[in-house]
Amino acid sequence: MTTGAAGDLQQITQITRQMVTTFGMSEIGSRALTDPAVQSSDMVPRELARNSMFEKLAEDIDKSVRTIIDSTYEIAKTHKRNNREAMDKLVDVLFQPGMNSEQSSQNLLIFLQKISTENQSEKQLKPKSTFSMYIQ
């Protein structure tokens, strides 16, 4: 694993732990589980460490963090798989041989405008009451 990938995983874990313990964004509930006086967001309140009754809560926090990370990873893989053709076209647009960065930027803008126009046309053809068309 590269240093960049390791740093990304560390940052993802830290942000997700904050989502669960600070912002209440999990099935545990909408309550802060960290002590605001403690600098590190990874630390649960001191009572959690001292009281065995709270060991389950600490396990639930870890489980929630793992569940969120795993599910978002699966969503990202699905998006990548579903949009592979567009990603390949984007690579072709950006890395055409003999093009300087200005030409590549212009090609990118044209490509993005074309995709935006296609997406607008698609949305007009589908019924707007269907929520699932916005989720993939």
Chimera marker file (.cmm) of the C-alpha trace (Angstrom):
<marker_set name="trace">
<marker id="1" x="0.000" y="0.000" z="0.000" r="1" g="1" b="0" radius="0.5"/>
<marker id="2" x="1.343" y="3.427" z="-0.864" r="1" g="1" b="0" radius="0.5"/>
<marker id="3" x="1.750" y="6.249" z="1.612" r="1" g="1" b="0" radius="0.5"/>
<marker id="4" x="-0.995" y="8.175" z="-0.189" r="1" g="1" b="0" radius="0.5"/>
<marker id="5" x="-3.447" y="5.280" z="0.056" r="1" g="1" b="0" radius="0.5"/>
<marker id="6" x="-2.606" y="4.742" z="3.728" r="1" g="1" b="0" radius="0.5"/>
<marker id="7" x="-3.178" y="8.439" z="4.392" r="1" g="1" b="0" radius="0.5"/>
<marker id="8" x="-6.504" y="8.307" z="2.552" r="1" g="1" b="0" radius="0.5"/>
<marker id="9" x="-7.660" y="5.339" z="4.633" r="1" g="1" b="0" radius="0.5"/>
<marker id="10" x="-6.615" y="7.088" z="7.826" r="1" g="1" b="0" radius="0.5"/>
<marker id="11" x="-8.496" y="10.242" z="6.841" r="1" g="1" b="0" radius="0.5"/>
<marker id="12" x="-11.615" y="8.290" z="5.818" r="1" g="1" b="0" radius="0.5"/>
<marker id="13" x="-11.600" y="6.490" z="9.161" r="1" g="1" b="0" radius="0.5"/>
<marker id="14" x="-11.141" y="9.725" z="11.103" r="1" g="1" b="0" radius="0.5"/>
<marker id="15" x="-13.939" y="11.550" z="9.258" r="1" g="1" b="0" radius="0.5"/>
<marker id="16" x="-16.296" y="8.588" z="9.594" r="1" g="1" b="0" radius="0.5"/>
<marker id="17" x="-15.549" y="8.262" z="13.310" r="1" g="1" b="0" radius="0.5"/>
<marker id="18" x="-16.408" y="11.966" z="13.681" r="1" g="1" b="0" radius="0.5"/>
<marker id="19" x="-19.658" y="11.373" z="11.794" r="1" g="1" b="0" radius="0.5"/>
<marker id="20" x="-20.597" y="8.702" z="14.336" r="1" g="1" b="0" radius="0.5"/>
<marker id="21" x="-19.229" y="10.139" z="17.589" r="1" g="1" b="0" radius="0.5"/>
<marker id="22" x="-19.468" y="13.902" z="17.108" r="1" g="1" b="0" radius="0.5"/>
<marker id="23" x="-22.291" y="14.481" z="14.649" r="1" g="1" b="0" radius="0.5"/>
<marker id="24" x="-24.574" y="11.558" z="15.552" r="1" g="1" b="0" radius="0.5"/>
<marker id="25" x="-24.757" y="10.284" z="11.978" r="1" g="1" b="0" radius="0.5"/>
<marker id="26" x="-25.317" y="6.578" z="12.638" r="1" g="1" b="0" radius="0.5"/>
<marker id="27" x="-27.831" y="4.069" z="13.888" r="1" g="1" b="0" radius="0.5"/>
<marker id="28" x="-26.457" y="4.644" z="17.403" r="1" g="1" b="0" radius="0.5"/>
<marker id="29" x="-28.454" y="7.843" z="17.451" r="1" g="1" b="0" radius="0.5"/>
<marker id="30" x="-28.211" y="11.562" z="17.133" r="1" g="1" b="0" radius="0.5"/>
<marker id="31" x="-26.087" y="12.364" z="20.124" r="1" g="1" b="0" radius="0.5"/>
<marker id="32" x="-22.499" y="13.427" z="20.579" r="1" g="1" b="0" radius="0.5"/>
<marker id="33" x="-20.387" y="10.635" z="22.012" r="1" g="1" b="0" radius="0.5"/>
<marker id="34" x="-17.132" y="12.527" z="22.356" r="1" g="1" b="0" radius="0.5"/>
<marker id="35" x="-15.865" y="14.948" z="24.925" r="1" g="1" b="0" radius="0.5"/>
<marker id="36" x="-15.441" y="18.363" z="23.241" r="1" g="1" b="0" radius="0.5"/>
<marker id="37" x="-12.639" y="19.179" z="25.688" r="1" g="1" b="0" radius="0.5"/>
<marker id="38" x="-10.563" y="16.288" z="24.336" r="1" g="1" b="0" radius="0.5"/>
<marker id="39" x="-8.490" y="17.336" z="21.315" r="1" g="1" b="0" radius="0.5"/>
<marker id="40" x="-8.552" y="14.029" z="19.423" r="1" g="1" b="0" radius="0.5"/>
<marker id="41" x="-11.855" y="13.171" z="17.783" r="1" g="1" b="0" radius="0.5"/>
<marker id="42" x="-10.875" y="9.487" z="17.911" r="1" g="1" b="0" radius="0.5"/>
<marker id="43" x="-11.163" y="9.402" z="21.676" r="1" g="1" b="0" radius="0.5"/>
<marker id="44" x="-14.427" y="8.464" z="23.289" r="1" g="1" b="0" radius="0.5"/>
<marker id="45" x="-15.262" y="10.013" z="26.651" r="1" g="1" b="0" radius="0.5"/>
<marker id="46" x="-13.136" y="8.896" z="29.556" r="1" g="1" b="0" radius="0.5"/>
<marker id="47" x="-16.154" y="7.209" z="31.094" r="1" g="1" b="0" radius="0.5"/>
<marker id="48" x="-16.243" y="4.816" z="28.140" r="1" g="1" b="0" radius="0.5"/>
<marker id="49" x="-12.758" y="3.612" z="28.909" r="1" g="1" b="0" radius="0.5"/>
<marker id="50" x="-13.378" y="3.296" z="32.650" r="1" g="1" b="0" radius="0.5"/>
<marker id="51" x="-16.813" y="1.729" z="32.782" r="1" g="1" b="0" radius="0.5"/>
<marker id="52" x="-17.305" y="-1.767" z="31.382" r="1" g="1" b="0" radius="0.5"/>
<marker id="53" x="-20.969" y="-0.954" z="30.725" r="1" g="1" b="0" radius="0.5"/>
<marker id="54" x="-19.796" y="1.327" z="27.922" r="1" g="1" b="0" radius="0.5"/>
<marker id="55" x="-17.617" y="-1.300" z="26.236" r="1" g="1" b="0" radius="0.5"/>
<marker id="56" x="-20.633" y="-2.289" z="24.135" r="1" g="1" b="0" radius="0.5"/>
<marker id="57" x="-21.070" y="1.328" z="23.049" r="1" g="1" b="0" radius="0.5"/>
<marker id="58" x="-17.411" y="1.477" z="22.002" r="1" g="1" b="0" radius="0.5"/>
<marker id="59" x="-17.924" y="-1.729" z="19.997" r="1" g="1" b="0" radius="0.5"/>
<marker id="60" x="-21.067" y="-0.241" z="18.426" r="1" g="1" b="0" radius="0.5"/>
<marker id="61" x="-19.109" y="2.870" z="17.446" r="1" g="1" b="0" radius="0.5"/>
<marker id="62" x="-16.444" y="0.742" z="15.759" r="1" g="1" b="0" radius="0.5"/>
<marker id="63" x="-19.122" y="-1.337" z="14.024" r="1" g="1" b="0" radius="0.5"/>
<marker id="64" x="-20.896" y="1.806" z="12.760" r="1" g="1" b="0" radius="0.5"/>
<marker id="65" x="-17.641" y="3.242" z="11.437" r="1" g="1" b="0" radius="0.5"/>
<marker id="66" x="-16.856" y="-0.031" z="9.665" r="1" g="1" b="0" radius="0.5"/>
<marker id="67" x="-20.390" y="-0.288" z="8.228" r="1" g="1" b="0" radius="0.5"/>
<marker id="68" x="-20.339" y="3.270" z="6.862" r="1" g="1" b="0" radius="0.5"/>
<marker id="69" x="-16.907" y="2.844" z="5.287" r="1" g="1" b="0" radius="0.5"/>
<marker id="70" x="-17.798" y="-0.534" z="3.759" r="1" g="1" b="0" radius="0.5"/>
<marker id="71" x="-21.108" y="0.689" z="2.335" r="1" g="1" b="0" radius="0.5"/>
<marker id="72" x="-19.622" y="3.853" z="0.838" r="1" g="1" b="0" radius="0.5"/>
<marker id="73" x="-16.841" y="1.764" z="-0.694" r="1" g="1" b="0" radius="0.5"/>
<marker id="74" x="-19.459" y="-0.455" z="-2.353" r="1" g="1" b="0" radius="0.5"/>
<marker id="75" x="-21.319" y="2.632" z="-3.624" r="1" g="1" b="0" radius="0.5"/>
<marker id="76" x="-18.082" y="4.021" z="-5.073" r="1" g="1" b="0" radius="0.5"/>
<marker id="77" x="-17.344" y="0.699" z="-6.804" r="1" g="1" b="0" radius="0.5"/>
<marker id="78" x="-20.850" y="0.675" z="-8.284" r="1" g="1" b="0" radius="0.5"/>
<marker id="79" x="-20.473" y="4.241" z="-9.580" r="1" g="1" b="0" radius="0.5"/>
<marker id="80" x="-17.110" y="3.367" z="-11.076" r="1" g="1" b="0" radius="0.5"/>
<marker id="81" x="-18.502" y="0.244" z="-12.733" r="1" g="1" b="0" radius="0.5"/>
<marker id="82" x="-21.622" y="2.032" z="-14.037" r="1" g="1" b="0" radius="0.5"/>
<marker id="83" x="-19.660" y="4.995" z="-15.387" r="1" g="1" b="0" radius="0.5"/>
<marker id="84" x="-16.617" y="3.187" z="-16.742" r="1" g="1" b="0" radius="0.5"/>
<marker id="85" x="-17.312" y="4.182" z="-20.346" r="1" g="1" b="0" radius="0.5"/>
<marker id="86" x="-17.565" y="7.877" z="-19.448" r="1" g="1" b="0" radius="0.5"/>
<marker id="87" x="-14.376" y="7.661" z="-17.378" r="1" g="1" b="0" radius="0.5"/>
<marker id="88" x="-12.504" y="6.072" z="-20.285" r="1" g="1" b="0" radius="0.5"/>
<marker id="89" x="-13.752" y="8.823" z="-22.616" r="1" g="1" b="0" radius="0.5"/>
<marker id="90" x="-12.625" y="11.428" z="-20.103" r="1" g="1" b="0" radius="0.5"/>
<marker id="91" x="-9.140" y="9.909" z="-20.004" r="1" g="1" b="0" radius="0.5"/>
<marker id="92" x="-9.046" y="9.972" z="-23.811" r="1" g="1" b="0" radius="0.5"/>
<marker id="93" x="-10.082" y="13.649" z="-23.812" r="1" g="1" b="0" radius="0.5"/>
<marker id="94" x="-7.488" y="14.644" z="-21.228" r="1" g="1" b="0" radius="0.5"/>
<marker id="95" x="-4.548" y="12.647" z="-22.528" r="1" g="1" b="0" radius="0.5"/>
<marker id="96" x="-4.624" y="13.074" z="-26.279" r="1" g="1" b="0" radius="0.5"/>
<marker id="97" x="-1.099" y="12.881" z="-27.694" r="1" g="1" b="0" radius="0.5"/>
<marker id="98" x="0.431" y="16.171" z="-28.762" r="1" g="1" b="0" radius="0.5"/>
<marker id="99" x="-2.029" y="18.339" z="-26.828" r="1" g="1" b="0" radius="0.5"/>
<marker id="100" x="-0.903" y="20.991" z="-24.421" r="1" g="1" b="0" radius="0.5"/>
<marker id="101" x="-2.723" y="21.663" z="-21.154" r="1" g="1" b="0" radius="0.5"/>
<marker id="102" x="-4.790" y="24.526" z="-22.619" r="1" g="1" b="0" radius="0.5"/>
<marker id="103" x="-6.101" y="22.327" z="-25.430" r="1" g="1" b="0" radius="0.5"/>
<marker id="104" x="-6.807" y="19.516" z="-22.971" r="1" g="1" b="0" radius="0.5"/>
<marker id="105" x="-8.709" y="21.944" z="-20.746" r="1" g="1" b="0" radius="0.5"/>
<marker id="106" x="-10.792" y="23.152" z="-23.681" r="1" g="1" b="0" radius="0.5"/>
<marker id="107" x="-11.545" y="19.560" z="-24.703" r="1" g="1" b="0" radius="0.5"/>
<marker id="108" x="-12.524" y="18.773" z="-21.120" r="1" g="1" b="0" radius="0.5"/>
<marker id="109" x="-14.973" y="21.678" z="-21.007" r="1" g="1" b="0" radius="0.5"/>
<marker id="110" x="-16.531" y="20.610" z="-24.316" r="1" g="1" b="0" radius="0.5"/>
<marker id="111" x="-16.799" y="17.027" z="-23.050" r="1" g="1" b="0" radius="0.5"/>
<marker id="112" x="-18.424" y="18.085" z="-19.755" r="1" g="1" b="0" radius="0.5"/>
<marker id="113" x="-20.861" y="20.363" z="-21.563" r="1" g="1" b="0" radius="0.5"/>
<marker id="114" x="-21.844" y="17.481" z="-23.853" r="1" g="1" b="0" radius="0.5"/>
<marker id="115" x="-22.427" y="15.168" z="-20.879" r="1" g="1" b="0" radius="0.5"/>
<marker id="116" x="-24.471" y="17.854" z="-19.114" r="1" g="1" b="0" radius="0.5"/>
<marker id="117" x="-26.650" y="18.319" z="-22.198" r="1" g="1" b="0" radius="0.5"/>
<marker id="118" x="-27.150" y="14.552" z="-22.527" r="1" g="1" b="0" radius="0.5"/>
<marker id="119" x="-28.081" y="14.277" z="-18.844" r="1" g="1" b="0" radius="0.5"/>
<marker id="120" x="-30.620" y="17.096" z="-19.154" r="1" g="1" b="0" radius="0.5"/>
<marker id="121" x="-32.217" y="15.360" z="-22.139" r="1" g="1" b="0" radius="0.5"/>
<marker id="122" x="-32.370" y="12.083" z="-20.201" r="1" g="1" b="0" radius="0.5"/>
<marker id="123" x="-34.044" y="13.725" z="-17.206" r="1" g="1" b="0" radius="0.5"/>
<marker id="124" x="-36.700" y="15.297" z="-19.415" r="1" g="1" b="0" radius="0.5"/>
<marker id="125" x="-37.596" y="11.889" z="-20.841" r="1" g="1" b="0" radius="0.5"/>
<marker id="126" x="-38.055" y="10.249" z="-17.432" r="1" g="1" b="0" radius="0.5"/>
<marker id="127" x="-40.933" y="10.962" z="-15.047" r="1" g="1" b="0" radius="0.5"/>
<marker id="128" x="-39.775" y="13.442" z="-12.430" r="1" g="1" b="0" radius="0.5"/>
<marker id="129" x="-41.718" y="11.744" z="-9.655" r="1" g="1" b="0" radius="0.5"/>
<marker id="130" x="-39.342" y="8.776" z="-9.634" r="1" g="1" b="0" radius="0.5"/>
<marker id="131" x="-36.795" y="9.354" z="-6.899" r="1" g="1" b="0" radius="0.5"/>
<marker id="132" x="-34.701" y="6.335" z="-7.858" r="1" g="1" b="0" radius="0.5"/>
<marker id="133" x="-33.486" y="8.013" z="-11.042" r="1" g="1" b="0" radius="0.5"/>
<marker id="134" x="-31.385" y="10.352" z="-8.904" r="1" g="1" b="0" radius="0.5"/>
<marker id="135" x="-29.796" y="7.555" z="-6.900" r="1" g="1" b="0" radius="0.5"/>
<marker id="136" x="-27.165" y="5.235" z="-8.332" r="1" g="1" b="0" radius="0.5"/>
<link id1="1" id2="2" r="1" g="1" b="0" radius="0.2"/>
<link id1="2" id2="3" r="1" g="1" b="0" radius="0.2"/>
<link id1="3" id2="4" r="1" g="1" b="0" radius="0.2"/>
<link id1="4" id2="5" r="1" g="1" b="0" radius="0.2"/>
<link id1="5" id2="6" r="1" g="1" b="0" radius="0.2"/>
<link id1="6" id2="7" r="1" g="1" b="0" radius="0.2"/>
<link id1="7" id2="8" r="1" g="1" b="0" radius="0.2"/>
<link id1="8" id2="9" r="1" g="1" b="0" radius="0.2"/>
<link id1="9" id2="10" r="1" g="1" b="0" radius="0.2"/>
<link id1="10" id2="11" r="1" g="1" b="0" radius="0.2"/>
<link id1="11" id2="12" r="1" g="1" b="0" radius="0.2"/>
<link id1="12" id2="13" r="1" g="1" b="0" radius="0.2"/>
<link id1="13" id2="14" r="1" g="1" b="0" radius="0.2"/>
<link id1="14" id2="15" r="1" g="1" b="0" radius="0.2"/>
<link id1="15" id2="16" r="1" g="1" b="0" radius="0.2"/>
<link id1="16" id2="17" r="1" g="1" b="0" radius="0.2"/>
<link id1="17" id2="18" r="1" g="1" b="0" radius="0.2"/>
<link id1="18" id2="19" r="1" g="1" b="0" radius="0.2"/>
<link id1="19" id2="20" r="1" g="1" b="0" radius="0.2"/>
<link id1="20" id2="21" r="1" g="1" b="0" radius="0.2"/>
<link id1="21" id2="22" r="1" g="1" b="0" radius="0.2"/>
<link id1="22" id2="23" r="1" g="1" b="0" radius="0.2"/>
<link id1="23" id2="24" r="1" g="1" b="0" radius="0.2"/>
<link id1="24" id2="25" r="1" g="1" b="0" radius="0.2"/>
<link id1="25" id2="26" r="1" g="1" b="0" radius="0.2"/>
<link id1="26" id2="27" r="1" g="1" b="0" radius="0.2"/>
<link id1="27" id2="28" r="1" g="1" b="0" radius="0.2"/>
<link id1="28" id2="29" r="1" g="1" b="0" radius="0.2"/>
<link id1="29" id2="30" r="1" g="1" b="0" radius="0.2"/>
<link id1="30" id2="31" r="1" g="1" b="0" radius="0.2"/>
<link id1="31" id2="32" r="1" g="1" b="0" radius="0.2"/>
<link id1="32" id2="33" r="1" g="1" b="0" radius="0.2"/>
<link id1="33" id2="34" r="1" g="1" b="0" radius="0.2"/>
<link id1="34" id2="35" r="1" g="1" b="0" radius="0.2"/>
<link id1="35" id2="36" r="1" g="1" b="0" radius="0.2"/>
<link id1="36" id2="37" r="1" g="1" b="0" radius="0.2"/>
<link id1="37" id2="38" r="1" g="1" b="0" radius="0.2"/>
<link id1="38" id2="39" r="1" g="1" b="0" radius="0.2"/>
<link id1="39" id2="40" r="1" g="1" b="0" radius="0.2"/>
<link id1="40" id2="41" r="1" g="1" b="0" radius="0.2"/>
<link id1="41" id2="42" r="1" g="1" b="0" radius="0.2"/>
<link id1="42" id2="43" r="1" g="1" b="0" radius="0.2"/>
<link id1="43" id2="44" r="1" g="1" b="0" radius="0.2"/>
<link id1="44" id2="45" r="1" g="1" b="0" radius="0.2"/>
<link id1="45" id2="46" r="1" g="1" b="0" radius="0.2"/>
<link id1="46" id2="47" r="1" g="1" b="0" radius="0.2"/>
<link id1="47" id2="48" r="1" g="1" b="0" radius="0.2"/>
<link id1="48" id2="49" r="1" g="1" b="0" radius="0.2"/>
<link id1="49" id2="50" r="1" g="1" b="0" radius="0.2"/>
<link id1="50" id2="51" r="1" g="1" b="0" radius="0.2"/>
<link id1="51" id2="52" r="1" g="1" b="0" radius="0.2"/>
<link id1="52" id2="53" r="1" g="1" b="0" radius="0.2"/>
<link id1="53" id2="54" r="1" g="1" b="0" radius="0.2"/>
<link id1="54" id2="55" r="1" g="1" b="0" radius="0.2"/>
<link id1="55" id2="56" r="1" g="1" b="0" radius="0.2"/>
<link id1="56" id2="57" r="1" g="1" b="0" radius="0.2"/>
<link id1="57" id2="58" r="1" g="1" b="0" radius="0.2"/>
<link id1="58" id2="59" r="1" g="1" b="0" radius="0.2"/>
<link id1="59" id2="60" r="1" g="1" b="0" radius="0.2"/>
<link id1="60" id2="61" r="1" g="1" b="0" radius="0.2"/>
<link id1="61" id2="62" r="1" g="1" b="0" radius="0.2"/>
<link id1="62" id2="63" r="1" g="1" b="0" radius="0.2"/>
<link id1="63" id2="64" r="1" g="1" b="0" radius="0.2"/>
<link id1="64" id2="65" r="1" g="1" b="0" radius="0.2"/>
<link id1="65" id2="66" r="1" g="1" b="0" radius="0.2"/>
<link id1="66" id2="67" r="1" g="1" b="0" radius="0.2"/>
<link id1="67" id2="68" r="1" g="1" b="0" radius="0.2"/>
<link id1="68" id2="69" r="1" g="1" b="0" radius="0.2"/>
<link id1="69" id2="70" r="1" g="1" b="0" radius="0.2"/>
<link id1="70" id2="71" r="1" g="1" b="0" radius="0.2"/>
<link id1="71" id2="72" r="1" g="1" b="0" radius="0.2"/>
<link id1="72" id2="73" r="1" g="1" b="0" radius="0.2"/>
<link id1="73" id2="74" r="1" g="1" b="0" radius="0.2"/>
<link id1="74" id2="75" r="1" g="1" b="0" radius="0.2"/>
<link id1="75" id2="76" r="1" g="1" b="0" radius="0.2"/>
<link id1="76" id2="77" r="1" g="1" b="0" radius="0.2"/>
<link id1="77" id2="78" r="1" g="1" b="0" radius="0.2"/>
<link id1="78" id2="79" r="1" g="1" b="0" radius="0.2"/>
<link id1="79" id2="80" r="1" g="1" b="0" radius="0.2"/>
<link id1="80" id2="81" r="1" g="1" b="0" radius="0.2"/>
<link id1="81" id2="82" r="1" g="1" b="0" radius="0.2"/>
<link id1="82" id2="83" r="1" g="1" b="0" radius="0.2"/>
<link id1="83" id2="84" r="1" g="1" b="0" radius="0.2"/>
<link id1="84" id2="85" r="1" g="1" b="0" radius="0.2"/>
<link id1="85" id2="86" r="1" g="1" b="0" radius="0.2"/>
<link id1="86" id2="87" r="1" g="1" b="0" radius="0.2"/>
<link id1="87" id2="88" r="1" g="1" b="0" radius="0.2"/>
<link id1="88" id2="89" r="1" g="1" b="0" radius="0.2"/>
<link id1="89" id2="90" r="1" g="1" b="0" radius="0.2"/>
<link id1="90" id2="91" r="1" g="1" b="0" radius="0.2"/>
<link id1="91" id2="92" r="1" g="1" b="0" radius="0.2"/>
<link id1="92" id2="93" r="1" g="1" b="0" radius="0.2"/>
<link id1="93" id2="94" r="1" g="1" b="0" radius="0.2"/>
<link id1="94" id2="95" r="1" g="1" b="0" radius="0.2"/>
<link id1="95" id2="96" r="1" g="1" b="0" radius="0.2"/>
<link id1="96" id2="97" r="1" g="1" b="0" radius="0.2"/>
<link id1="97" id2="98" r="1" g="1" b="0" radius="0.2"/>
<link id1="98" id2="99" r="1" g="1" b="0" radius="0.2"/>
<link id1="99" id2="100" r="1" g="1" b="0" radius="0.2"/>
<link id1="100" id2="101" r="1" g="1" b="0" radius="0.2"/>
<link id1="101" id2="102" r="1" g="1" b="0" radius="0.2"/>
<link id1="102" id2="103" r="1" g="1" b="0" radius="0.2"/>
<link id1="103" id2="104" r="1" g="1" b="0" radius="0.2"/>
<link id1="104" id2="105" r="1" g="1" b="0" radius="0.2"/>
<link id1="105" id2="106" r="1" g="1" b="0" radius="0.2"/>
<link id1="106" id2="107" r="1" g="1" b="0" radius="0.2"/>
<link id1="107" id2="108" r="1" g="1" b="0" radius="0.2"/>
<link id1="108" id2="109" r="1" g="1" b="0" radius="0.2"/>
<link id1="109" id2="110" r="1" g="1" b="0" radius="0.2"/>
<link id1="110" id2="111" r="1" g="1" b="0" radius="0.2"/>
<link id1="111" id2="112" r="1" g="1" b="0" radius="0.2"/>
<link id1="112" id2="113" r="1" g="1" b="0" radius="0.2"/>
<link id1="113" id2="114" r="1" g="1" b="0" radius="0.2"/>
<link id1="114" id2="115" r="1" g="1" b="0" radius="0.2"/>
<link id1="115" id2="116" r="1" g="1" b="0" radius="0.2"/>
<link id1="116" id2="117" r="1" g="1" b="0" radius="0.2"/>
<link id1="117" id2="118" r="1" g="1" b="0" radius="0.2"/>
<link id1="118" id2="119" r="1" g="1" b="0" radius="0.2"/>
<link id1="119" id2="120" r="1" g="1" b="0" radius="0.2"/>
<link id1="120" id2="121" r="1" g="1" b="0" radius="0.2"/>
<link id1="121" id2="122" r="1" g="1" b="0" radius="0.2"/>
<link id1="122" id2="123" r="1" g="1" b="0" radius="0.2"/>
<link id1="123" id2="124" r="1" g="1" b="0" radius="0.2"/>
<link id1="124" id2="125" r="1" g="1" b="0" radius="0.2"/>
<link id1="125" id2="126" r="1" g="1" b="0" radius="0.2"/>
<link id1="126" id2="127" r="1" g="1" b="0" radius="0.2"/>
<link id1="127" id2="128" r="1" g="1" b="0" radius="0.2"/>
<link id1="128" id2="129" r="1" g="1" b="0" radius="0.2"/>
<link id1="129" id2="130" r="1" g="1" b="0" radius="0.2"/>
<link id1="130" id2="131" r="1" g="1" b="0" radius="0.2"/>
<link id1="131" id2="132" r="1" g="1" b="0" radius="0.2"/>
<link id1="132" id2="133" r="1" g="1" b="0" radius="0.2"/>
<link id1="133" id2="134" r="1" g="1" b="0" radius="0.2"/>
<link id1="134" id2="135" r="1" g="1" b="0" radius="0.2"/>
<link id1="135" id2="136" r="1" g="1" b="0" radius="0.2"/>
</marker_set>
